Amino acid sequence: MHEASDSASAEVIAQRRFYRGVLELMNESRIPYVVGGGYALEHYTGSARDSKDLDLVVEPVCARAVLKLFGNKGYRTELSFPHWLGKIFG
């Protein structure tokens, strides 16, 4: 059972490292964004929930620039639904 908690801890550490890198790159890019989803909910209400993703909201005119930025940095990107959902994978 100890091994499972170690691997879960490693996953959480890797997830946080990925999210931190994403936010740092977004800040460096100066493309405007806001954090949404579970992390925003926790920040504003104190109500935490297990989240498997980081939701960033950008203006539609910036969406392709964000995906290009991350693609150029070696991330895999996907425009799942052009009208509302793009994804970045570590």
PDB file of N, CA, C and O in Angstrom:
ATOM      1  N   MET A   1       0.824  -1.193   0.000  1.00  0.00           N
ATOM      2  CA  MET A   1       0.000   0.000   0.000  1.00  0.00           C
ATOM      3  C   MET A   1       0.867   1.256   0.000  1.00  0.00           C
ATOM      4  O   MET A   1       0.473   2.281  -0.555  1.00  0.00           O
ATOM      5  N   HIS A   2       2.019   1.184   0.604  1.00  0.00           N
ATOM      6  CA  HIS A   2       2.932   2.329   0.650  1.00  0.00           C
ATOM      7  C   HIS A   2       3.373   2.727  -0.758  1.00  0.00           C
ATOM      8  O   HIS A   2       3.526   3.915  -1.044  1.00  0.00           O
ATOM      9  N   GLU A   3       3.578   1.749  -1.638  1.00  0.00           N
ATOM     10  CA  GLU A   3       4.015   2.037  -3.007  1.00  0.00           C
ATOM     11  C   GLU A   3       2.965   2.849  -3.761  1.00  0.00           C
ATOM     12  O   GLU A   3       3.307   3.755  -4.520  1.00  0.00           O
ATOM     13  N   ALA A   4       1.700   2.530  -3.554  1.00  0.00           N
ATOM     14  CA  ALA A   4       0.628   3.256  -4.243  1.00  0.00           C
ATOM     15  C   ALA A   4       0.627   4.725  -3.824  1.00  0.00           C
ATOM     16  O   ALA A   4       0.466   5.610  -4.663  1.00  0.00           O
ATOM     17  N   SER A   5       0.807   4.985  -2.529  1.00  0.00           N
ATOM     18  CA  SER A   5       0.811   6.375  -2.080  1.00  0.00           C
ATOM     19  C   SER A   5       2.044   7.105  -2.601  1.00  0.00           C
ATOM     20  O   SER A   5       1.978   8.301  -2.885  1.00  0.00           O
ATOM     21  N   ASP A   6       3.173   6.397  -2.731  1.00  0.00           N
ATOM     22  CA  ASP A   6       4.363   7.015  -3.307  1.00  0.00           C
ATOM     23  C   ASP A   6       4.138   7.386  -4.763  1.00  0.00           C
ATOM     24  O   ASP A   6       4.533   8.469  -5.196  1.00  0.00           O
ATOM     25  N   SER A   7       3.497   6.484  -5.534  1.00  0.00           N
ATOM     26  CA  SER A   7       3.248   6.793  -6.946  1.00  0.00           C
ATOM     27  C   SER A   7       2.211   7.901  -7.080  1.00  0.00           C
ATOM     28  O   SER A   7       2.299   8.730  -7.985  1.00  0.00           O
ATOM     29  N   ALA A   8       1.224   7.917  -6.179  1.00  0.00           N
ATOM     30  CA  ALA A   8       0.230   8.988  -6.205  1.00  0.00           C
ATOM     31  C   ALA A   8       0.898  10.323  -5.886  1.00  0.00           C
ATOM     32  O   ALA A   8       0.586  11.337  -6.509  1.00  0.00           O
ATOM     33  N   SER A   9       1.807  10.326  -4.926  1.00  0.00           N
ATOM     34  CA  SER A   9       2.525  11.554  -4.588  1.00  0.00           C
ATOM     35  C   SER A   9       3.374  12.016  -5.762  1.00  0.00           C
ATOM     36  O   SER A   9       3.451  13.212  -6.043  1.00  0.00           O
ATOM     37  N   ALA A  10       4.011  11.077  -6.446  1.00  0.00           N
ATOM     38  CA  ALA A  10       4.823  11.425  -7.614  1.00  0.00           C
ATOM     39  C   ALA A  10       3.941  12.012  -8.712  1.00  0.00           C
ATOM     40  O   ALA A  10       4.348  12.951  -9.396  1.00  0.00           O
ATOM     41  N   GLU A  11       2.745  11.471  -8.887  1.00  0.00           N
ATOM     42  CA  GLU A  11       1.810  12.004  -9.886  1.00  0.00           C
ATOM     43  C   GLU A  11       1.402  13.433  -9.545  1.00  0.00           C
ATOM     44  O   GLU A  11       1.363  14.298 -10.420  1.00  0.00           O
ATOM     45  N   VAL A  12       1.101  13.675  -8.284  1.00  0.00           N
ATOM     46  CA  VAL A  12       0.690  15.017  -7.846  1.00  0.00           C
ATOM     47  C   VAL A  12       1.832  16.000  -8.056  1.00  0.00           C
ATOM     48  O   VAL A  12       1.607  17.117  -8.520  1.00  0.00           O
ATOM     49  N   ILE A  13       3.042  15.603  -7.724  1.00  0.00           N
ATOM     50  CA  ILE A  13       4.206  16.466  -7.909  1.00  0.00           C
ATOM     51  C   ILE A  13       4.406  16.772  -9.387  1.00  0.00           C
ATOM     52  O   ILE A  13       4.654  17.920  -9.757  1.00  0.00           O
ATOM     53  N   ALA A  14       4.298  15.749 -10.236  1.00  0.00           N
ATOM     54  CA  ALA A  14       4.455  15.957 -11.684  1.00  0.00           C
ATOM     55  C   ALA A  14       3.356  16.854 -12.222  1.00  0.00           C
ATOM     56  O   ALA A  14       3.617  17.710 -13.067  1.00  0.00           O
ATOM     57  N   GLN A  15       2.128  16.673 -11.746  1.00  0.00           N
ATOM     58  CA  GLN A  15       1.001  17.503 -12.193  1.00  0.00           C
ATOM     59  C   GLN A  15       1.230  18.957 -11.808  1.00  0.00           C
ATOM     60  O   GLN A  15       1.036  19.855 -12.627  1.00  0.00           O
ATOM     61  N   ARG A  16       1.638  19.192 -10.579  1.00  0.00           N
ATOM     62  CA  ARG A  16       1.885  20.562 -10.127  1.00  0.00           C
ATOM     63  C   ARG A  16       3.025  21.208 -10.911  1.00  0.00           C
ATOM     64  O   ARG A  16       2.961  22.390 -11.248  1.00  0.00           O
ATOM     65  N   ARG A  17       4.058  20.437 -11.197  1.00  0.00           N
ATOM     66  CA  ARG A  17       5.187  20.954 -11.976  1.00  0.00           C
ATOM     67  C   ARG A  17       4.720  21.357 -13.383  1.00  0.00           C
ATOM     68  O   ARG A  17       5.104  22.405 -13.903  1.00  0.00           O
ATOM     69  N   PHE A  18       3.888  20.506 -13.980  1.00  0.00           N
ATOM     70  CA  PHE A  18       3.337  20.798 -15.307  1.00  0.00           C
ATOM     71  C   PHE A  18       2.506  22.076 -15.273  1.00  0.00           C
ATOM     72  O   PHE A  18       2.682  22.957 -16.115  1.00  0.00           O
ATOM     73  N   TYR A  19       1.596  22.181 -14.297  1.00  0.00           N
ATOM     74  CA  TYR A  19       0.739  23.358 -14.191  1.00  0.00           C
ATOM     75  C   TYR A  19       1.557  24.620 -13.964  1.00  0.00           C
ATOM     76  O   TYR A  19       1.280  25.665 -14.553  1.00  0.00           O
ATOM     77  N   ARG A  20       2.564  24.518 -13.109  1.00  0.00           N
ATOM     78  CA  ARG A  20       3.416  25.681 -12.845  1.00  0.00           C
ATOM     79  C   ARG A  20       4.113  26.123 -14.132  1.00  0.00           C
ATOM     80  O   ARG A  20       4.179  27.317 -14.423  1.00  0.00           O
ATOM     81  N   GLY A  21       4.632  25.169 -14.900  1.00  0.00           N
ATOM     82  CA  GLY A  21       5.280  25.484 -16.170  1.00  0.00           C
ATOM     83  C   GLY A  21       4.336  26.138 -17.150  1.00  0.00           C
ATOM     84  O   GLY A  21       4.713  27.081 -17.846  1.00  0.00           O
ATOM     85  N   VAL A  22       3.109  25.645 -17.211  1.00  0.00           N
ATOM     86  CA  VAL A  22       2.099  26.230 -18.094  1.00  0.00           C
ATOM     87  C   VAL A  22       1.825  27.679 -17.692  1.00  0.00           C
ATOM     88  O   VAL A  22       1.804  28.568 -18.543  1.00  0.00           O
ATOM     89  N   LEU A  23       1.617  27.911 -16.411  1.00  0.00           N
ATOM     90  CA  LEU A  23       1.319  29.269 -15.952  1.00  0.00           C
ATOM     91  C   LEU A  23       2.504  30.205 -16.162  1.00  0.00           C
ATOM     92  O   LEU A  23       2.320  31.364 -16.534  1.00  0.00           O
ATOM     93  N   GLU A  24       3.718  29.712 -15.927  1.00  0.00           N
ATOM     94  CA  GLU A  24       4.902  30.550 -16.152  1.00  0.00           C
ATOM     95  C   GLU A  24       5.018  30.937 -17.623  1.00  0.00           C
ATOM     96  O   GLU A  24       5.309  32.089 -17.944  1.00  0.00           O
ATOM     97  N   LEU A  25       4.790  29.974 -18.518  1.00  0.00           N
ATOM     98  CA  LEU A  25       4.868  30.264 -19.948  1.00  0.00           C
ATOM     99  C   LEU A  25       3.766  31.238 -20.369  1.00  0.00           C
ATOM    100  O   LEU A  25       4.005  32.140 -21.173  1.00  0.00           O
ATOM    101  N   MET A  26       2.576  31.058 -19.831  1.00  0.00           N
ATOM    102  CA  MET A  26       1.494  31.999 -20.144  1.00  0.00           C
ATOM    103  C   MET A  26       1.847  33.401 -19.653  1.00  0.00           C
ATOM    104  O   MET A  26       1.620  34.379 -20.365  1.00  0.00           O
ATOM    105  N   ASN A  27       2.392  33.506 -18.463  1.00  0.00           N
ATOM    106  CA  ASN A  27       2.774  34.823 -17.938  1.00  0.00           C
ATOM    107  C   ASN A  27       3.862  35.460 -18.794  1.00  0.00           C
ATOM    108  O   ASN A  27       3.806  36.655 -19.085  1.00  0.00           O
ATOM    109  N   GLU A  28       4.843  34.672 -19.193  1.00  0.00           N
ATOM    110  CA  GLU A  28       5.922  35.185 -20.040  1.00  0.00           C
ATOM    111  C   GLU A  28       5.387  35.655 -21.399  1.00  0.00           C
ATOM    112  O   GLU A  28       5.880  36.628 -21.969  1.00  0.00           O
ATOM    113  N   SER A  29       4.381  34.954 -21.900  1.00  0.00           N
ATOM    114  CA  SER A  29       3.838  35.276 -23.226  1.00  0.00           C
ATOM    115  C   SER A  29       3.044  36.577 -23.231  1.00  0.00           C
ATOM    116  O   SER A  29       2.887  37.214 -24.273  1.00  0.00           O
ATOM    117  N   ARG A  30       2.552  36.961 -22.078  1.00  0.00           N
ATOM    118  CA  ARG A  30       1.722  38.151 -21.922  1.00  0.00           C
ATOM    119  C   ARG A  30       0.373  38.030 -22.649  1.00  0.00           C
ATOM    120  O   ARG A  30      -0.302  39.032 -22.888  1.00  0.00           O
ATOM    121  N   ILE A  31      -0.006  36.810 -22.993  1.00  0.00           N
ATOM    122  CA  ILE A  31      -1.347  36.570 -23.539  1.00  0.00           C
ATOM    123  C   ILE A  31      -2.308  36.577 -22.348  1.00  0.00           C
ATOM    124  O   ILE A  31      -2.101  35.836 -21.387  1.00  0.00           O
ATOM    125  N   PRO A  32      -3.351  37.400 -22.399  1.00  0.00           N
ATOM    126  CA  PRO A  32      -4.263  37.467 -21.250  1.00  0.00           C
ATOM    127  C   PRO A  32      -5.042  36.162 -21.058  1.00  0.00           C
ATOM    128  O   PRO A  32      -5.491  35.536 -22.018  1.00  0.00           O
ATOM    129  N   TYR A  33      -5.186  35.778 -19.793  1.00  0.00           N
ATOM    130  CA  TYR A  33      -5.929  34.563 -19.450  1.00  0.00           C
ATOM    131  C   TYR A  33      -6.453  34.684 -18.028  1.00  0.00           C
ATOM    132  O   TYR A  33      -6.000  35.527 -17.255  1.00  0.00           O
ATOM    133  N   VAL A  34      -7.400  33.842 -17.699  1.00  0.00           N
ATOM    134  CA  VAL A  34      -7.855  33.687 -16.319  1.00  0.00           C
ATOM    135  C   VAL A  34      -7.893  32.201 -16.018  1.00  0.00           C
ATOM    136  O   VAL A  34      -8.086  31.373 -16.908  1.00  0.00           O
ATOM    137  N   VAL A  35      -7.705  31.879 -14.747  1.00  0.00           N
ATOM    138  CA  VAL A  35      -7.807  30.495 -14.294  1.00  0.00           C
ATOM    139  C   VAL A  35      -9.266  30.246 -13.941  1.00  0.00           C
ATOM    140  O   VAL A  35      -9.891  31.044 -13.243  1.00  0.00           O
ATOM    141  N   GLY A  36      -9.800  29.134 -14.428  1.00  0.00           N
ATOM    142  CA  GLY A  36     -11.186  28.770 -14.141  1.00  0.00           C
ATOM    143  C   GLY A  36     -11.246  27.393 -13.504  1.00  0.00           C
ATOM    144  O   GLY A  36     -10.237  26.886 -13.015  1.00  0.00           O
ATOM    145  N   GLY A  37     -12.397  26.804 -13.509  1.00  0.00           N
ATOM    146  CA  GLY A  37     -12.575  25.433 -13.036  1.00  0.00           C
ATOM    147  C   GLY A  37     -12.321  25.246 -11.558  1.00  0.00           C
ATOM    148  O   GLY A  37     -12.542  26.148 -10.750  1.00  0.00           O
ATOM    149  N   GLY A  38     -11.856  24.068 -11.224  1.00  0.00           N
ATOM    150  CA  GLY A  38     -11.666  23.668  -9.827  1.00  0.00           C
ATOM    151  C   GLY A  38     -10.704  24.551  -9.057  1.00  0.00           C
ATOM    152  O   GLY A  38     -10.925  24.822  -7.876  1.00  0.00           O
ATOM    153  N   TYR A  39      -9.639  25.004  -9.703  1.00  0.00           N
ATOM    154  CA  TYR A  39      -8.666  25.843  -9.007  1.00  0.00           C
ATOM    155  C   TYR A  39      -9.244  27.214  -8.684  1.00  0.00           C
ATOM    156  O   TYR A  39      -8.972  27.760  -7.615  1.00  0.00           O
ATOM    157  N   ALA A  40     -10.030  27.772  -9.583  1.00  0.00           N
ATOM    158  CA  ALA A  40     -10.687  29.049  -9.305  1.00  0.00           C
ATOM    159  C   ALA A  40     -11.727  28.873  -8.203  1.00  0.00           C
ATOM    160  O   ALA A  40     -11.839  29.710  -7.307  1.00  0.00           O
ATOM    161  N   LEU A  41     -12.483  27.785  -8.274  1.00  0.00           N
ATOM    162  CA  LEU A  41     -13.487  27.513  -7.247  1.00  0.00           C
ATOM    163  C   LEU A  41     -12.841  27.441  -5.864  1.00  0.00           C
ATOM    164  O   LEU A  41     -13.347  28.018  -4.902  1.00  0.00           O
ATOM    165  N   GLU A  42     -11.717  26.726  -5.776  1.00  0.00           N
ATOM    166  CA  GLU A  42     -11.026  26.605  -4.492  1.00  0.00           C
ATOM    167  C   GLU A  42     -10.507  27.967  -4.022  1.00  0.00           C
ATOM    168  O   GLU A  42     -10.627  28.304  -2.844  1.00  0.00           O
ATOM    169  N   HIS A  43      -9.940  28.737  -4.924  1.00  0.00           N
ATOM    170  CA  HIS A  43      -9.387  30.042  -4.556  1.00  0.00           C
ATOM    171  C   HIS A  43     -10.465  30.976  -4.015  1.00  0.00           C
ATOM    172  O   HIS A  43     -10.271  31.637  -2.995  1.00  0.00           O
ATOM    173  N   TYR A  44     -11.590  31.025  -4.700  1.00  0.00           N
ATOM    174  CA  TYR A  44     -12.616  31.997  -4.335  1.00  0.00           C
ATOM    175  C   TYR A  44     -13.584  31.523  -3.261  1.00  0.00           C
ATOM    176  O   TYR A  44     -14.190  32.348  -2.577  1.00  0.00           O
ATOM    177  N   THR A  45     -13.744  30.220  -3.096  1.00  0.00           N
ATOM    178  CA  THR A  45     -14.720  29.727  -2.108  1.00  0.00           C
ATOM    179  C   THR A  45     -14.100  28.915  -0.985  1.00  0.00           C
ATOM    180  O   THR A  45     -14.728  28.700   0.051  1.00  0.00           O
ATOM    181  N   GLY A  46     -12.857  28.458  -1.189  1.00  0.00           N
ATOM    182  CA  GLY A  46     -12.236  27.589  -0.203  1.00  0.00           C
ATOM    183  C   GLY A  46     -12.722  26.150  -0.318  1.00  0.00           C
ATOM    184  O   GLY A  46     -12.301  25.290   0.455  1.00  0.00           O
ATOM    185  N   SER A  47     -13.589  25.886  -1.260  1.00  0.00           N
ATOM    186  CA  SER A  47     -14.137  24.552  -1.473  1.00  0.00           C
ATOM    187  C   SER A  47     -13.274  23.817  -2.492  1.00  0.00           C
ATOM    188  O   SER A  47     -13.337  24.096  -3.689  1.00  0.00           O
ATOM    189  N   ALA A  48     -12.468  22.875  -2.007  1.00  0.00           N
ATOM    190  CA  ALA A  48     -11.555  22.140  -2.884  1.00  0.00           C
ATOM    191  C   ALA A  48     -12.237  20.893  -3.436  1.00  0.00           C
ATOM    192  O   ALA A  48     -13.068  20.264  -2.782  1.00  0.00           O
ATOM    193  N   ARG A  49     -11.853  20.565  -4.661  1.00  0.00           N
ATOM    194  CA  ARG A  49     -12.288  19.307  -5.251  1.00  0.00           C
ATOM    195  C   ARG A  49     -11.123  18.749  -6.045  1.00  0.00           C
ATOM    196  O   ARG A  49     -10.285  19.498  -6.546  1.00  0.00           O
ATOM    197  N   ASP A  50     -11.075  17.444  -6.155  1.00  0.00           N
ATOM    198  CA  ASP A  50      -9.996  16.803  -6.897  1.00  0.00           C
ATOM    199  C   ASP A  50     -10.115  17.195  -8.362  1.00  0.00           C
ATOM    200  O   ASP A  50     -11.149  16.963  -8.988  1.00  0.00           O
ATOM    201  N   SER A  51      -9.067  17.785  -8.904  1.00  0.00           N
ATOM    202  CA  SER A  51      -9.104  18.246 -10.285  1.00  0.00           C
ATOM    203  C   SER A  51      -8.013  17.563 -11.081  1.00  0.00           C
ATOM    204  O   SER A  51      -6.867  17.483 -10.638  1.00  0.00           O
ATOM    205  N   LYS A  52      -8.361  17.080 -12.235  1.00  0.00           N
ATOM    206  CA  LYS A  52      -7.402  16.406 -13.109  1.00  0.00           C
ATOM    207  C   LYS A  52      -6.948  17.293 -14.249  1.00  0.00           C
ATOM    208  O   LYS A  52      -6.251  16.840 -15.157  1.00  0.00           O
ATOM    209  N   ASP A  53      -7.348  18.580 -14.204  1.00  0.00           N
ATOM    210  CA  ASP A  53      -6.916  19.489 -15.260  1.00  0.00           C
ATOM    211  C   ASP A  53      -6.844  20.907 -14.725  1.00  0.00           C
ATOM    212  O   ASP A  53      -7.340  21.210 -13.641  1.00  0.00           O
ATOM    213  N   LEU A  54      -6.222  21.755 -15.503  1.00  0.00           N
ATOM    214  CA  LEU A  54      -6.115  23.172 -15.191  1.00  0.00           C
ATOM    215  C   LEU A  54      -6.869  23.906 -16.286  1.00  0.00           C
ATOM    216  O   LEU A  54      -6.489  23.844 -17.456  1.00  0.00           O
ATOM    217  N   ASP A  55      -7.930  24.598 -15.913  1.00  0.00           N
ATOM    218  CA  ASP A  55      -8.751  25.312 -16.883  1.00  0.00           C
ATOM    219  C   ASP A  55      -8.276  26.754 -17.006  1.00  0.00           C
ATOM    220  O   ASP A  55      -8.310  27.521 -16.044  1.00  0.00           O
ATOM    221  N   LEU A  56      -7.834  27.105 -18.206  1.00  0.00           N
ATOM    222  CA  LEU A  56      -7.473  28.484 -18.499  1.00  0.00           C
ATOM    223  C   LEU A  56      -8.457  29.010 -19.540  1.00  0.00           C
ATOM    224  O   LEU A  56      -8.797  28.314 -20.497  1.00  0.00           O
ATOM    225  N   VAL A  57      -8.900  30.218 -19.344  1.00  0.00           N
ATOM    226  CA  VAL A  57      -9.837  30.846 -20.271  1.00  0.00           C
ATOM    227  C   VAL A  57      -9.087  31.974 -20.971  1.00  0.00           C
ATOM    228  O   VAL A  57      -8.514  32.854 -20.329  1.00  0.00           O
ATOM    229  N   VAL A  58      -9.104  31.928 -22.304  1.00  0.00           N
ATOM    230  CA  VAL A  58      -8.471  32.987 -23.100  1.00  0.00           C
ATOM    231  C   VAL A  58      -9.499  33.528 -24.080  1.00  0.00           C
ATOM    232  O   VAL A  58     -10.499  32.877 -24.383  1.00  0.00           O
ATOM    233  N   GLU A  59      -9.238  34.715 -24.562  1.00  0.00           N
ATOM    234  CA  GLU A  59     -10.125  35.287 -25.571  1.00  0.00           C
ATOM    235  C   GLU A  59     -10.031  34.445 -26.843  1.00  0.00           C
ATOM    236  O   GLU A  59      -8.955  33.943 -27.167  1.00  0.00           O
ATOM    237  N   PRO A  60     -11.129  34.284 -27.561  1.00  0.00           N
ATOM    238  CA  PRO A  60     -11.109  33.467 -28.778  1.00  0.00           C
ATOM    239  C   PRO A  60     -10.014  33.864 -29.769  1.00  0.00           C
ATOM    240  O   PRO A  60      -9.432  33.001 -30.426  1.00  0.00           O
ATOM    241  N   VAL A  61      -9.732  35.152 -29.879  1.00  0.00           N
ATOM    242  CA  VAL A  61      -8.705  35.593 -30.835  1.00  0.00           C
ATOM    243  C   VAL A  61      -7.305  35.166 -30.406  1.00  0.00           C
ATOM    244  O   VAL A  61      -6.377  35.218 -31.214  1.00  0.00           O
ATOM    245  N   CYS A  62      -7.130  34.744 -29.156  1.00  0.00           N
ATOM    246  CA  CYS A  62      -5.824  34.334 -28.639  1.00  0.00           C
ATOM    247  C   CYS A  62      -5.637  32.813 -28.626  1.00  0.00           C
ATOM    248  O   CYS A  62      -4.522  32.332 -28.430  1.00  0.00           O
ATOM    249  N   ALA A  63      -6.700  32.070 -28.829  1.00  0.00           N
ATOM    250  CA  ALA A  63      -6.640  30.616 -28.653  1.00  0.00           C
ATOM    251  C   ALA A  63      -5.579  29.950 -29.522  1.00  0.00           C
ATOM    252  O   ALA A  63      -4.776  29.164 -29.020  1.00  0.00           O
ATOM    253  N   ARG A  64      -5.566  30.249 -30.790  1.00  0.00           N
ATOM    254  CA  ARG A  64      -4.576  29.621 -31.680  1.00  0.00           C
ATOM    255  C   ARG A  64      -3.153  30.053 -31.334  1.00  0.00           C
ATOM    256  O   ARG A  64      -2.218  29.265 -31.477  1.00  0.00           O
ATOM    257  N   ALA A  65      -2.977  31.290 -30.881  1.00  0.00           N
ATOM    258  CA  ALA A  65      -1.649  31.753 -30.471  1.00  0.00           C
ATOM    259  C   ALA A  65      -1.148  30.974 -29.258  1.00  0.00           C
ATOM    260  O   ALA A  65       0.039  30.661 -29.162  1.00  0.00           O
ATOM    261  N   VAL A  66      -2.055  30.663 -28.334  1.00  0.00           N
ATOM    262  CA  VAL A  66      -1.676  29.877 -27.152  1.00  0.00           C
ATOM    263  C   VAL A  66      -1.243  28.476 -27.585  1.00  0.00           C
ATOM    264  O   VAL A  66      -0.205  27.983 -27.145  1.00  0.00           O
ATOM    265  N   LEU A  67      -2.029  27.840 -28.440  1.00  0.00           N
ATOM    266  CA  LEU A  67      -1.683  26.496 -28.896  1.00  0.00           C
ATOM    267  C   LEU A  67      -0.364  26.502 -29.673  1.00  0.00           C
ATOM    268  O   LEU A  67       0.445  25.585 -29.531  1.00  0.00           O
ATOM    269  N   LYS A  68      -0.152  27.515 -30.479  1.00  0.00           N
ATOM    270  CA  LYS A  68       1.109  27.619 -31.229  1.00  0.00           C
ATOM    271  C   LYS A  68       2.285  27.816 -30.273  1.00  0.00           C
ATOM    272  O   LYS A  68       3.334  27.193 -30.443  1.00  0.00           O
ATOM    273  N   LEU A  69       2.116  28.670 -29.281  1.00  0.00           N
ATOM    274  CA  LEU A  69       3.153  28.921 -28.281  1.00  0.00           C
ATOM    275  C   LEU A  69       3.593  27.618 -27.622  1.00  0.00           C
ATOM    276  O   LEU A  69       4.786  27.326 -27.537  1.00  0.00           O
ATOM    277  N   PHE A  70       2.624  26.843 -27.161  1.00  0.00           N
ATOM    278  CA  PHE A  70       2.957  25.601 -26.467  1.00  0.00           C
ATOM    279  C   PHE A  70       3.471  24.540 -27.438  1.00  0.00           C
ATOM    280  O   PHE A  70       4.363  23.765 -27.090  1.00  0.00           O
ATOM    281  N   GLY A  71       2.924  24.496 -28.638  1.00  0.00           N
ATOM    282  CA  GLY A  71       3.424  23.560 -29.644  1.00  0.00           C
ATOM    283  C   GLY A  71       4.882  23.823 -29.962  1.00  0.00           C
ATOM    284  O   GLY A  71       5.666  22.887 -30.118  1.00  0.00           O
ATOM    285  N   ASN A  72       5.253  25.095 -30.057  1.00  0.00           N
ATOM    286  CA  ASN A  72       6.639  25.462 -30.331  1.00  0.00           C
ATOM    287  C   ASN A  72       7.573  25.111 -29.183  1.00  0.00           C
ATOM    288  O   ASN A  72       8.783  25.001 -29.383  1.00  0.00           O
ATOM    289  N   LYS A  73       7.033  24.935 -27.992  1.00  0.00           N
ATOM    290  CA  LYS A  73       7.829  24.564 -26.812  1.00  0.00           C
ATOM    291  C   LYS A  73       7.856  23.053 -26.594  1.00  0.00           C
ATOM    292  O   LYS A  73       8.387  22.576 -25.591  1.00  0.00           O
ATOM    293  N   GLY A  74       7.278  22.298 -27.542  1.00  0.00           N
ATOM    294  CA  GLY A  74       7.343  20.849 -27.452  1.00  0.00           C
ATOM    295  C   GLY A  74       6.148  20.160 -26.823  1.00  0.00           C
ATOM    296  O   GLY A  74       6.137  18.937 -26.685  1.00  0.00           O
ATOM    297  N   TYR A  75       5.150  20.928 -26.443  1.00  0.00           N
ATOM    298  CA  TYR A  75       3.939  20.340 -25.890  1.00  0.00           C
ATOM    299  C   TYR A  75       3.071  19.835 -27.035  1.00  0.00           C
ATOM    300  O   TYR A  75       3.092  20.391 -28.134  1.00  0.00           O
ATOM    301  N   ARG A  76       2.311  18.782 -26.770  1.00  0.00           N
ATOM    302  CA  ARG A  76       1.311  18.331 -27.735  1.00  0.00           C
ATOM    303  C   ARG A  76       0.056  19.160 -27.493  1.00  0.00           C
ATOM    304  O   ARG A  76      -0.388  19.302 -26.354  1.00  0.00           O
ATOM    305  N   THR A  77      -0.513  19.702 -28.554  1.00  0.00           N
ATOM    306  CA  THR A  77      -1.714  20.527 -28.422  1.00  0.00           C
ATOM    307  C   THR A  77      -2.818  19.963 -29.305  1.00  0.00           C
ATOM    308  O   THR A  77      -2.574  19.211 -30.249  1.00  0.00           O
ATOM    309  N   GLU A  78      -4.023  20.349 -28.968  1.00  0.00           N
ATOM    310  CA  GLU A  78      -5.192  19.864 -29.711  1.00  0.00           C
ATOM    311  C   GLU A  78      -6.283  20.912 -29.642  1.00  0.00           C
ATOM    312  O   GLU A  78      -6.570  21.445 -28.570  1.00  0.00           O
ATOM    313  N   LEU A  79      -6.879  21.207 -30.751  1.00  0.00           N
ATOM    314  CA  LEU A  79      -8.047  22.082 -30.784  1.00  0.00           C
ATOM    315  C   LEU A  79      -9.259  21.167 -30.898  1.00  0.00           C
ATOM    316  O   LEU A  79      -9.745  20.889 -31.994  1.00  0.00           O
ATOM    317  N   SER A  80      -9.732  20.710 -29.756  1.00  0.00           N
ATOM    318  CA  SER A  80     -10.804  19.706 -29.700  1.00  0.00           C
ATOM    319  C   SER A  80     -12.108  20.216 -30.284  1.00  0.00           C
ATOM    320  O   SER A  80     -12.749  19.536 -31.085  1.00  0.00           O
ATOM    321  N   PHE A  81     -12.490  21.396 -29.887  1.00  0.00           N
ATOM    322  CA  PHE A  81     -13.703  22.048 -30.370  1.00  0.00           C
ATOM    323  C   PHE A  81     -13.345  23.502 -30.634  1.00  0.00           C
ATOM    324  O   PHE A  81     -13.235  24.279 -29.686  1.00  0.00           O
ATOM    325  N   PRO A  82     -13.160  23.896 -31.890  1.00  0.00           N
ATOM    326  CA  PRO A  82     -12.650  25.235 -32.216  1.00  0.00           C
ATOM    327  C   PRO A  82     -13.424  26.382 -31.574  1.00  0.00           C
ATOM    328  O   PRO A  82     -12.859  27.456 -31.367  1.00  0.00           O
ATOM    329  N   HIS A  83     -14.668  26.186 -31.263  1.00  0.00           N
ATOM    330  CA  HIS A  83     -15.469  27.266 -30.693  1.00  0.00           C
ATOM    331  C   HIS A  83     -15.323  27.395 -29.173  1.00  0.00           C
ATOM    332  O   HIS A  83     -15.789  28.375 -28.592  1.00  0.00           O
ATOM    333  N   TRP A  84     -14.661  26.382 -28.502  1.00  0.00           N
ATOM    334  CA  TRP A  84     -14.558  26.552 -27.055  1.00  0.00           C
ATOM    335  C   TRP A  84     -13.496  25.726 -26.343  1.00  0.00           C
ATOM    336  O   TRP A  84     -13.253  25.991 -25.166  1.00  0.00           O
ATOM    337  N   LEU A  85     -12.845  24.747 -26.965  1.00  0.00           N
ATOM    338  CA  LEU A  85     -11.945  23.894 -26.186  1.00  0.00           C
ATOM    339  C   LEU A  85     -10.671  23.541 -26.932  1.00  0.00           C
ATOM    340  O   LEU A  85     -10.699  22.895 -27.979  1.00  0.00           O
ATOM    341  N   GLY A  86      -9.557  23.978 -26.371  1.00  0.00           N
ATOM    342  CA  GLY A  86      -8.234  23.557 -26.819  1.00  0.00           C
ATOM    343  C   GLY A  86      -7.551  22.859 -25.662  1.00  0.00           C
ATOM    344  O   GLY A  86      -7.877  23.123 -24.505  1.00  0.00           O
ATOM    345  N   LYS A  87      -6.618  21.980 -25.947  1.00  0.00           N
ATOM    346  CA  LYS A  87      -5.931  21.231 -24.910  1.00  0.00           C
ATOM    347  C   LYS A  87      -4.422  21.274 -25.119  1.00  0.00           C
ATOM    348  O   LYS A  87      -3.929  21.328 -26.246  1.00  0.00           O
ATOM    349  N   ILE A  88      -3.709  21.248 -24.003  1.00  0.00           N
ATOM    350  CA  ILE A  88      -2.257  21.182 -24.003  1.00  0.00           C
ATOM    351  C   ILE A  88      -1.862  20.006 -23.131  1.00  0.00           C
ATOM    352  O   ILE A  88      -2.334  19.874 -22.001  1.00  0.00           O
ATOM    353  N   PHE A  89      -1.005  19.159 -23.651  1.00  0.00           N
ATOM    354  CA  PHE A  89      -0.566  17.962 -22.933  1.00  0.00           C
ATOM    355  C   PHE A  89       0.928  18.046 -22.689  1.00  0.00           C
ATOM    356  O   PHE A  89       1.680  18.500 -23.551  1.00  0.00           O
ATOM    357  N   GLY A  90       1.357  17.608 -21.516  1.00  0.00           N
ATOM    358  CA  GLY A  90       2.781  17.630 -21.156  1.00  0.00           C
ATOM    359  C   GLY A  90       3.559  16.516 -21.764  1.00  0.00           C
ATOM    360  O   GLY A  90       4.766  16.414 -21.544  1.00  0.00           O
TER     361      GLY A  90
END
